[in-house]
Amino acid sequence: GAVVSQHPSWVICKSGTSVKIECRSLDFQATTMFWYRQFPKQSLMLMATSNEGSKATYEQGVEKDKFLINHASLTLSTLTVTSAHPEDSSFYICSARGPEQGAYEQYFGPGTRLTVT
Amino acid sequence: AQSVAQPEDQVNVAEGNPLTVKCTYSVSGNPYLFWYVQYPNRGLQFLLKYITGDNLVKGSYGFEAEFNKSQTSFHLKKPSALVSDSALYFCAVRDIGTDKLIFGTGTRLQVFP
């Protein structure tokens, strides 16, 4: 149980285009989802927290107009990187938590590697 | 503010030997501590957590961690390392105020045959 999927697992896009990454909780209702960014050989940096049906809360320094997060249902959250630039290339990881999991655990997706050329 | 520190960037150990990956924490109040493992190009997998109770926590894949309040540590251990344990390990603490997970910088474990 508690499986989180991400799609796509990797994507290459041209500079200036937008790309959408999906995060799904497959067997539980995710009332809260988190989006992280991980640079090579570095830790995870929280980008934003989204609660189903509410606007996402962004961490300081994260451009909300560039990284659009939508959490429209209890099983799906999307991250759209708008007008992507090479510096947006990174590994993006989502995690999810639901009422069954209690307040202590998050379950992580496998990640999406974005390369902007 | 809550934080965790992983003092070692890399730990090398021979297969069959015991391993320890270190983590220290700084929190106000009772800590909620976690260990995750990340394999190349993959997301994080949950290993174990400490919320309350026994100081020795047993987790997945034969890993365990010892909560030491006096030393503010939560070291990850395994009695006998496997080559397949080679991965990146993250210690994390839950920030009670914001309900977020705060990760350490990660420790790369390399197990040599």
Chai-1 contact restraints between the chains, C-beta under 6 A:
chainA,res_idxA,chainB,res_idxB,connection_type,confidence,min_distance_angstrom,max_distance_angstrom,comment,restraint_id
A,S43,B,F103,contact,1.0,0.0,6.0,A-B,restraint_1
A,S43,B,T105,contact,1.0,0.0,6.0,A-B,restraint_2
A,S43,B,G106,contact,1.0,0.0,6.0,A-B,restraint_3
A,L44,B,F103,contact,1.0,0.0,6.0,A-B,restraint_4
A,L46,B,K100,contact,1.0,0.0,6.0,A-B,restraint_5
A,I93,B,G43,contact,1.0,0.0,6.0,A-B,restraint_6
A,Y104,B,I51,contact,1.0,0.0,6.0,A-B,restraint_7
A,F108,B,G43,contact,1.0,0.0,6.0,A-B,restraint_8
A,F108,B,L44,contact,1.0,0.0,6.0,A-B,restraint_9
A,G109,B,G43,contact,1.0,0.0,6.0,A-B,restraint_10
A,P110,B,R42,contact,1.0,0.0,6.0,A-B,restraint_11
A,P110,B,G43,contact,1.0,0.0,6.0,A-B,restraint_12
A,G111,B,G43,contact,1.0,0.0,6.0,A-B,restraint_13
